[in-house]
Amino acid sequence: MVKKRLYRSTKERIIAGVCGGLAEYFNLDPTLIRLAWAVLTVFSFGAGVFAYIVAWIIVPEK
């Protein structure tokens, strides 16, 4: 069994590739992940921006 790892995407990237990497990991459309992240950011009063920056720092680039 191949172990899946989470990486920032180099192909599906708009800012840092975090949403694209999550989409590749969960085998989803990157647009759905970006939309969900935007909704999270709006309804959590900006916590999504902080989470994105943390993921940008922690998740390695592929």
N, C-alpha and C positions, 0 to 999 in steps of 0.2 A: 504494500500500500504506500502510495506517495504522500508524503506529508506536505500539506498546503501551508504556505507562509504568506503573510500579508506584506506587500510592498507598495510603495507609491508608484503609480503608473508613469511610464515615459511616453506612451502613445496617447492615452486618454487623459490629457492634462489641460487644465485651463489656468490654474494658479500654481499648485504644487503637486498635483497628481494624487491627492489623498482620496478624493471621491472616486476617481478612476480606478485606483488600487482596490478600494472597497468593492467596487462593481466587479472587477476581475475576480476577487476572492470569493464573492457570493454568486458569481455568474449571473449578474443582473445588468440592465442597461445603466450606463453612467448617469443619464439624465434623471432617472428615478432616484438615485442616490443624492444627486445635487439638489433635486427638488425637496427631498426629505430633509436634507441638511439645512436648506433655506427655511423651511417651516420650523425646524427645531430652533434655529437662530431667532426667528421672529417671536415665537411663543415662549422662549426661555430668556427673553430680554438680553440677547447678545451672548449667551453662554456658548452658542454654537461657534462663534468666532474664536473664543478662547479654546474650545475643544479642537477646532481645526488647526490652530497654531501649535497646540501640544502634539497633535497627530503628525503635523509637518516635521516637528523636531524628532519625535520618537520613531516613526515608521521609516525604515530604510528605503532608499530608491532602488529599483530593480536594476 
